[in-house]
Amino acid sequence: MSSDEKERFYPNRWPRIILMSTEEIVGEKGVAALLNLAGLPQYIGNYPDDNMRKEFSFEHVGKLQQAFWDMYGPRGARVFATRAGRKTFNDGLESFGKVAMAARAAMKIGALEKRISVGLAFFAKFFNTVSDQKVNVDENENEWLWNIVECPMCTGRTSDTPVCHLAVGVLKGALENFADRDKHFRITPLRCIAMGHEQGVISIEKQPIS
Ligand SMILES: [Zn+2]
């Protein structure tokens, strides 16, 4: 195994929230079926612990996301992923009191666009610190670009459409929480490592939809 292929991890709490938010919709049996399909039966009735230790491998994140795709189709997988991502962000933040407060304070100052730029840079740093997912942010006149350099959602997967909807949900949660709850932004995955691109790219249009 080269250093390039070394194992990477999400903190336990995130897959835990994904599984719990899925259970709210499909029940315990539904989650058990999903975990069996993913080849991850060890997590049935035994969700990852509620802590931020980096122990849930990207390989498992990829397998779990693939199982959503296989069981519910791309459209269903997108719905689950967006919901789980949003919830991961919202629930996950509660455990980061100080960090969340700093972000909120930073995002209170200035015009909306400026605040979002600050917030996204902040969240990128947050992701890079608490997980092995590596992201950075670019922007142009019309959009912010959330670049996913190391992507758990893509790990071990190939697809002809983007598969990183979990990230879309996380960004939706982030913008709702910190920018303006009444404004909604179009968030679209443009590139995806599973499609053979070098990195994943998610576009957030600067002009709110509503
Ligand atoms: Zn991807």
py3Dmol code that shows the C-alpha trace and the ligand (Angstrom):
import py3Dmol

protein = """\
ATOM      1  CA  MET A   1       0.000   0.000   0.000  1.00  0.00           C
ATOM      2  CA  SER A   2       1.574   3.312  -1.003  1.00  0.00           C
ATOM      3  CA  SER A   3       1.239   6.351   1.234  1.00  0.00           C
ATOM      4  CA  ASP A   4      -1.203   7.623  -1.382  1.00  0.00           C
ATOM      5  CA  GLU A   5      -3.547   4.757  -0.570  1.00  0.00           C
ATOM      6  CA  LYS A   6      -3.288   5.005   3.184  1.00  0.00           C
ATOM      7  CA  GLU A   7      -6.576   4.614   4.955  1.00  0.00           C
ATOM      8  CA  ARG A   8      -8.576   7.730   5.607  1.00  0.00           C
ATOM      9  CA  PHE A   9     -11.364   8.222   8.089  1.00  0.00           C
ATOM     10  CA  TYR A  10     -14.471  10.136   9.040  1.00  0.00           C
ATOM     11  CA  PRO A  11     -15.138  10.794  12.719  1.00  0.00           C
ATOM     12  CA  ASN A  12     -17.549   8.203  14.158  1.00  0.00           C
ATOM     13  CA  ARG A  13     -20.317  10.704  14.816  1.00  0.00           C
ATOM     14  CA  TRP A  14     -20.924  11.433  11.133  1.00  0.00           C
ATOM     15  CA  PRO A  15     -21.764   7.920   9.895  1.00  0.00           C
ATOM     16  CA  ARG A  16     -23.708   7.487  13.135  1.00  0.00           C
ATOM     17  CA  ILE A  17     -25.910  10.449  12.195  1.00  0.00           C
ATOM     18  CA  ILE A  18     -26.258   9.149   8.633  1.00  0.00           C
ATOM     19  CA  LEU A  19     -27.501   5.792   9.929  1.00  0.00           C
ATOM     20  CA  MET A  20     -29.809   7.338  12.526  1.00  0.00           C
ATOM     21  CA  SER A  21     -31.371   9.785  10.087  1.00  0.00           C
ATOM     22  CA  THR A  22     -31.892   6.895   7.654  1.00  0.00           C
ATOM     23  CA  GLU A  23     -33.507   4.839  10.403  1.00  0.00           C
ATOM     24  CA  GLU A  24     -36.045   7.639  10.939  1.00  0.00           C
ATOM     25  CA  ILE A  25     -37.282   7.006   7.405  1.00  0.00           C
ATOM     26  CA  VAL A  26     -36.839   3.295   6.747  1.00  0.00           C
ATOM     27  CA  GLY A  27     -36.764   1.852  10.276  1.00  0.00           C
ATOM     28  CA  GLU A  28     -34.235  -0.443  11.902  1.00  0.00           C
ATOM     29  CA  LYS A  29     -34.935  -3.250   9.435  1.00  0.00           C
ATOM     30  CA  GLY A  30     -34.391  -0.928   6.505  1.00  0.00           C
ATOM     31  CA  VAL A  31     -31.021   0.126   7.849  1.00  0.00           C
ATOM     32  CA  ALA A  32     -30.105  -3.522   8.511  1.00  0.00           C
ATOM     33  CA  ALA A  33     -30.931  -4.390   4.886  1.00  0.00           C
ATOM     34  CA  LEU A  34     -28.863  -1.453   3.700  1.00  0.00           C
ATOM     35  CA  LEU A  35     -25.875  -2.424   5.831  1.00  0.00           C
ATOM     36  CA  ASN A  36     -26.088  -6.018   4.601  1.00  0.00           C
ATOM     37  CA  LEU A  37     -26.141  -4.818   1.019  1.00  0.00           C
ATOM     38  CA  ALA A  38     -23.152  -2.597   1.748  1.00  0.00           C
ATOM     39  CA  GLY A  39     -21.241  -5.595   3.124  1.00  0.00           C
ATOM     40  CA  LEU A  40     -21.077  -3.860   6.509  1.00  0.00           C
ATOM     41  CA  PRO A  41     -23.213  -6.114   8.749  1.00  0.00           C
ATOM     42  CA  GLN A  42     -20.935  -5.387  11.719  1.00  0.00           C
ATOM     43  CA  TYR A  43     -22.765  -2.080  12.148  1.00  0.00           C
ATOM     44  CA  ILE A  44     -26.264  -3.579  12.368  1.00  0.00           C
ATOM     45  CA  GLY A  45     -27.622  -2.584  15.780  1.00  0.00           C
ATOM     46  CA  ASN A  46     -24.113  -1.379  16.489  1.00  0.00           C
ATOM     47  CA  TYR A  47     -23.772   2.096  15.022  1.00  0.00           C
ATOM     48  CA  PRO A  48     -20.465   3.927  15.304  1.00  0.00           C
ATOM     49  CA  ASP A  49     -19.961   5.587  18.684  1.00  0.00           C
ATOM     50  CA  ASP A  50     -21.065   9.133  19.355  1.00  0.00           C
ATOM     51  CA  ASN A  51     -17.622  10.700  19.361  1.00  0.00           C
ATOM     52  CA  MET A  52     -15.258  12.446  16.972  1.00  0.00           C
ATOM     53  CA  ARG A  53     -12.543   9.804  16.847  1.00  0.00           C
ATOM     54  CA  LYS A  54     -11.479   9.218  13.248  1.00  0.00           C
ATOM     55  CA  GLU A  55     -12.349   5.533  12.947  1.00  0.00           C
ATOM     56  CA  PHE A  56     -14.916   5.110  10.145  1.00  0.00           C
ATOM     57  CA  SER A  57     -12.930   4.439   6.981  1.00  0.00           C
ATOM     58  CA  PHE A  58     -13.588   6.168   3.678  1.00  0.00           C
ATOM     59  CA  GLU A  59     -13.914   2.715   2.165  1.00  0.00           C
ATOM     60  CA  HIS A  60     -16.918   2.117   4.428  1.00  0.00           C
ATOM     61  CA  VAL A  61     -18.394   5.549   3.644  1.00  0.00           C
ATOM     62  CA  GLY A  62     -18.139   4.725  -0.076  1.00  0.00           C
ATOM     63  CA  LYS A  63     -19.713   1.267   0.388  1.00  0.00           C
ATOM     64  CA  LEU A  64     -22.551   2.717   2.428  1.00  0.00           C
ATOM     65  CA  GLN A  65     -23.247   5.430  -0.146  1.00  0.00           C
ATOM     66  CA  GLN A  66     -23.149   2.840  -2.936  1.00  0.00           C
ATOM     67  CA  ALA A  67     -25.689   0.714  -1.057  1.00  0.00           C
ATOM     68  CA  PHE A  68     -28.089   3.679  -0.907  1.00  0.00           C
ATOM     69  CA  TRP A  69     -27.645   4.011  -4.661  1.00  0.00           C
ATOM     70  CA  ASP A  70     -28.273   0.303  -5.298  1.00  0.00           C
ATOM     71  CA  MET A  71     -31.258   0.054  -2.982  1.00  0.00           C
ATOM     72  CA  TYR A  72     -33.081   3.305  -3.672  1.00  0.00           C
ATOM     73  CA  GLY A  73     -31.795   4.362  -7.087  1.00  0.00           C
ATOM     74  CA  PRO A  74     -29.947   7.592  -7.816  1.00  0.00           C
ATOM     75  CA  ARG A  75     -32.925   9.772  -6.998  1.00  0.00           C
ATOM     76  CA  GLY A  76     -33.625   8.074  -3.659  1.00  0.00           C
ATOM     77  CA  ALA A  77     -29.935   8.051  -2.808  1.00  0.00           C
ATOM     78  CA  ARG A  78     -29.797  11.779  -3.462  1.00  0.00           C
ATOM     79  CA  VAL A  79     -32.746  12.431  -1.151  1.00  0.00           C
ATOM     80  CA  PHE A  80     -31.246  10.354   1.672  1.00  0.00           C
ATOM     81  CA  ALA A  81     -27.806  11.844   1.216  1.00  0.00           C
ATOM     82  CA  THR A  82     -29.026  15.425   1.203  1.00  0.00           C
ATOM     83  CA  ARG A  83     -31.126  14.840   4.306  1.00  0.00           C
ATOM     84  CA  ALA A  84     -28.328  13.040   6.129  1.00  0.00           C
ATOM     85  CA  GLY A  85     -25.784  15.669   5.135  1.00  0.00           C
ATOM     86  CA  ARG A  86     -27.960  18.460   6.417  1.00  0.00           C
ATOM     87  CA  LYS A  87     -28.556  16.600   9.652  1.00  0.00           C
ATOM     88  CA  THR A  88     -24.891  15.744  10.043  1.00  0.00           C
ATOM     89  CA  PHE A  89     -24.062  19.383   9.814  1.00  0.00           C
ATOM     90  CA  ASN A  90     -26.805  20.566  12.164  1.00  0.00           C
ATOM     91  CA  ASP A  91     -26.381  17.841  14.792  1.00  0.00           C
ATOM     92  CA  GLY A  92     -22.632  17.742  14.410  1.00  0.00           C
ATOM     93  CA  LEU A  93     -22.268  21.402  15.180  1.00  0.00           C
ATOM     94  CA  GLU A  94     -23.878  21.162  18.573  1.00  0.00           C
ATOM     95  CA  SER A  95     -20.842  19.320  19.808  1.00  0.00           C
ATOM     96  CA  PHE A  96     -18.627  22.151  18.616  1.00  0.00           C
ATOM     97  CA  GLY A  97     -19.940  24.916  20.754  1.00  0.00           C
ATOM     98  CA  LYS A  98     -16.894  27.149  20.568  1.00  0.00           C
ATOM     99  CA  VAL A  99     -16.199  26.515  16.900  1.00  0.00           C
ATOM    100  CA  ALA A 100     -19.816  27.111  15.981  1.00  0.00           C
ATOM    101  CA  MET A 101     -19.942  30.305  17.974  1.00  0.00           C
ATOM    102  CA  ALA A 102     -16.812  31.623  16.288  1.00  0.00           C
ATOM    103  CA  ALA A 103     -18.248  30.825  12.866  1.00  0.00           C
ATOM    104  CA  ARG A 104     -21.526  32.445  13.692  1.00  0.00           C
ATOM    105  CA  ALA A 105     -19.775  35.552  14.976  1.00  0.00           C
ATOM    106  CA  ALA A 106     -17.595  35.755  11.850  1.00  0.00           C
ATOM    107  CA  MET A 107     -20.627  35.412   9.630  1.00  0.00           C
ATOM    108  CA  LYS A 108     -22.590  38.172  11.295  1.00  0.00           C
ATOM    109  CA  ILE A 109     -20.345  40.860   9.858  1.00  0.00           C
ATOM    110  CA  GLY A 110     -20.735  42.443   6.446  1.00  0.00           C
ATOM    111  CA  ALA A 111     -22.775  41.707   3.350  1.00  0.00           C
ATOM    112  CA  LEU A 112     -24.286  38.281   2.798  1.00  0.00           C
ATOM    113  CA  GLU A 113     -21.845  37.335   0.046  1.00  0.00           C
ATOM    114  CA  LYS A 114     -18.846  38.248   2.134  1.00  0.00           C
ATOM    115  CA  ARG A 115     -20.223  36.366   5.112  1.00  0.00           C
ATOM    116  CA  ILE A 116     -20.724  33.240   3.060  1.00  0.00           C
ATOM    117  CA  SER A 117     -17.170  33.440   1.712  1.00  0.00           C
ATOM    118  CA  VAL A 118     -15.868  33.659   5.264  1.00  0.00           C
ATOM    119  CA  GLY A 119     -18.140  30.858   6.423  1.00  0.00           C
ATOM    120  CA  LEU A 120     -17.190  28.462   3.632  1.00  0.00           C
ATOM    121  CA  ALA A 121     -13.486  29.006   4.222  1.00  0.00           C
ATOM    122  CA  PHE A 122     -14.150  28.336   7.873  1.00  0.00           C
ATOM    123  CA  PHE A 123     -16.044  25.102   7.193  1.00  0.00           C
ATOM    124  CA  ALA A 124     -13.361  23.882   4.818  1.00  0.00           C
ATOM    125  CA  LYS A 125     -10.857  24.268   7.617  1.00  0.00           C
ATOM    126  CA  PHE A 126     -13.213  22.536  10.023  1.00  0.00           C
ATOM    127  CA  PHE A 127     -13.603  19.548   7.651  1.00  0.00           C
ATOM    128  CA  ASN A 128      -9.885  19.310   7.089  1.00  0.00           C
ATOM    129  CA  THR A 129      -9.281  19.301  10.827  1.00  0.00           C
ATOM    130  CA  VAL A 130     -11.856  16.838  12.141  1.00  0.00           C
ATOM    131  CA  SER A 131     -11.859  14.383   9.218  1.00  0.00           C
ATOM    132  CA  ASP A 132      -9.523  13.138   6.506  1.00  0.00           C
ATOM    133  CA  GLN A 133     -11.770  14.641   3.852  1.00  0.00           C
ATOM    134  CA  LYS A 134      -9.767  17.435   2.244  1.00  0.00           C
ATOM    135  CA  VAL A 135     -11.587  20.407   0.811  1.00  0.00           C
ATOM    136  CA  ASN A 136     -10.822  23.951  -0.296  1.00  0.00           C
ATOM    137  CA  VAL A 137     -12.916  26.797  -1.606  1.00  0.00           C
ATOM    138  CA  ASP A 138     -12.622  28.936  -4.741  1.00  0.00           C
ATOM    139  CA  GLU A 139     -14.938  31.562  -6.023  1.00  0.00           C
ATOM    140  CA  ASN A 140     -15.686  33.459  -9.189  1.00  0.00           C
ATOM    141  CA  GLU A 141     -18.160  36.179  -9.995  1.00  0.00           C
ATOM    142  CA  ASN A 142     -21.193  33.907  -9.946  1.00  0.00           C
ATOM    143  CA  GLU A 143     -20.426  31.014  -7.667  1.00  0.00           C
ATOM    144  CA  TRP A 144     -18.421  29.503  -4.885  1.00  0.00           C
ATOM    145  CA  LEU A 145     -16.697  26.247  -5.706  1.00  0.00           C
ATOM    146  CA  TRP A 146     -16.340  23.679  -2.946  1.00  0.00           C
ATOM    147  CA  ASN A 147     -13.481  21.467  -4.099  1.00  0.00           C
ATOM    148  CA  ILE A 148     -13.233  18.004  -2.579  1.00  0.00           C
ATOM    149  CA  VAL A 149      -9.681  16.792  -3.008  1.00  0.00           C
ATOM    150  CA  GLU A 150      -9.985  13.680  -0.837  1.00  0.00           C
ATOM    151  CA  CYS A 151     -13.509  12.315  -1.064  1.00  0.00           C
ATOM    152  CA  PRO A 152     -14.972   9.552   1.093  1.00  0.00           C
ATOM    153  CA  MET A 153     -18.234   9.492  -0.865  1.00  0.00           C
ATOM    154  CA  CYS A 154     -16.360   8.540  -4.026  1.00  0.00           C
ATOM    155  CA  THR A 155     -13.994   6.033  -2.471  1.00  0.00           C
ATOM    156  CA  GLY A 156     -14.080   2.780  -4.444  1.00  0.00           C
ATOM    157  CA  ARG A 157     -16.853   3.993  -6.730  1.00  0.00           C
ATOM    158  CA  THR A 158     -17.278   4.742 -10.409  1.00  0.00           C
ATOM    159  CA  SER A 159     -20.270   6.567 -11.832  1.00  0.00           C
ATOM    160  CA  ASP A 160     -21.322   8.576 -14.868  1.00  0.00           C
ATOM    161  CA  THR A 161     -23.065  11.140 -12.662  1.00  0.00           C
ATOM    162  CA  PRO A 162     -21.835  12.880  -9.501  1.00  0.00           C
ATOM    163  CA  VAL A 163     -22.380  10.837  -6.327  1.00  0.00           C
ATOM    164  CA  CYS A 164     -21.378  13.337  -3.644  1.00  0.00           C
ATOM    165  CA  HIS A 165     -24.813  14.467  -2.526  1.00  0.00           C
ATOM    166  CA  LEU A 166     -23.920  14.061   1.103  1.00  0.00           C
ATOM    167  CA  ALA A 167     -21.674  17.078   0.615  1.00  0.00           C
ATOM    168  CA  VAL A 168     -24.541  18.979  -1.020  1.00  0.00           C
ATOM    169  CA  GLY A 169     -26.655  18.339   2.078  1.00  0.00           C
ATOM    170  CA  VAL A 170     -23.889  19.411   4.421  1.00  0.00           C
ATOM    171  CA  LEU A 171     -23.510  22.666   2.497  1.00  0.00           C
ATOM    172  CA  LYS A 172     -27.268  23.239   2.549  1.00  0.00           C
ATOM    173  CA  GLY A 173     -27.214  22.784   6.317  1.00  0.00           C
ATOM    174  CA  ALA A 174     -24.251  25.130   6.619  1.00  0.00           C
ATOM    175  CA  LEU A 175     -25.834  27.924   4.605  1.00  0.00           C
ATOM    176  CA  GLU A 176     -29.188  27.618   6.365  1.00  0.00           C
ATOM    177  CA  ASN A 177     -27.538  27.718   9.732  1.00  0.00           C
ATOM    178  CA  PHE A 178     -25.065  30.474   9.237  1.00  0.00           C
ATOM    179  CA  ALA A 179     -25.999  32.647   6.314  1.00  0.00           C
ATOM    180  CA  ASP A 180     -29.689  33.322   6.273  1.00  0.00           C
ATOM    181  CA  ARG A 181     -32.415  30.810   6.974  1.00  0.00           C
ATOM    182  CA  ASP A 182     -34.783  32.519   4.535  1.00  0.00           C
ATOM    183  CA  LYS A 183     -32.420  32.458   1.584  1.00  0.00           C
ATOM    184  CA  HIS A 184     -31.892  29.337  -0.463  1.00  0.00           C
ATOM    185  CA  PHE A 185     -29.025  28.705  -2.799  1.00  0.00           C
ATOM    186  CA  ARG A 186     -28.673  26.415  -5.762  1.00  0.00           C
ATOM    187  CA  ILE A 187     -26.021  23.839  -4.884  1.00  0.00           C
ATOM    188  CA  THR A 188     -24.963  21.516  -7.696  1.00  0.00           C
ATOM    189  CA  PRO A 189     -22.238  18.881  -7.917  1.00  0.00           C
ATOM    190  CA  LEU A 190     -20.288  19.583 -11.129  1.00  0.00           C
ATOM    191  CA  ARG A 191     -17.366  17.198 -10.940  1.00  0.00           C
ATOM    192  CA  CYS A 192     -16.820  13.980  -9.073  1.00  0.00           C
ATOM    193  CA  ILE A 193     -13.829  11.721  -8.548  1.00  0.00           C
ATOM    194  CA  ALA A 194     -16.119   8.720  -9.184  1.00  0.00           C
ATOM    195  CA  MET A 195     -16.594  10.102 -12.729  1.00  0.00           C
ATOM    196  CA  GLY A 196     -12.841  10.147 -13.280  1.00  0.00           C
ATOM    197  CA  HIS A 197     -12.324  13.807 -12.452  1.00  0.00           C
ATOM    198  CA  GLU A 198      -9.279  14.775 -10.486  1.00  0.00           C
ATOM    199  CA  GLN A 199     -11.347  16.279  -7.699  1.00  0.00           C
ATOM    200  CA  GLY A 200     -14.967  16.752  -6.789  1.00  0.00           C
ATOM    201  CA  VAL A 201     -16.405  20.222  -7.364  1.00  0.00           C
ATOM    202  CA  ILE A 202     -19.680  21.490  -5.968  1.00  0.00           C
ATOM    203  CA  SER A 203     -21.034  24.816  -7.191  1.00  0.00           C
ATOM    204  CA  ILE A 204     -22.969  27.154  -4.928  1.00  0.00           C
ATOM    205  CA  GLU A 205     -24.601  29.928  -6.933  1.00  0.00           C
ATOM    206  CA  LYS A 206     -24.154  33.324  -5.332  1.00  0.00           C
ATOM    207  CA  GLN A 207     -27.533  34.573  -6.440  1.00  0.00           C
ATOM    208  CA  PRO A 208     -30.077  33.070  -4.014  1.00  0.00           C
ATOM    209  CA  ILE A 209     -33.021  31.207  -5.573  1.00  0.00           C
ATOM    210  CA  SER A 210     -35.393  32.761  -3.086  1.00  0.00           C
TER     211      SER A 210
END
"""
ligand_1 = """\
1
ZN
Zn -17.669 12.517 -5.784
"""
view = py3Dmol.view(width=600, height=400)
view.addModel(protein, "pdb")
view.setStyle({"model": 0}, {"cartoon": {"style": "trace"}})
view.addModel(ligand_1, "xyz")
view.setStyle({"model": 1}, {"stick": {}})
view.zoomTo()
view.show()
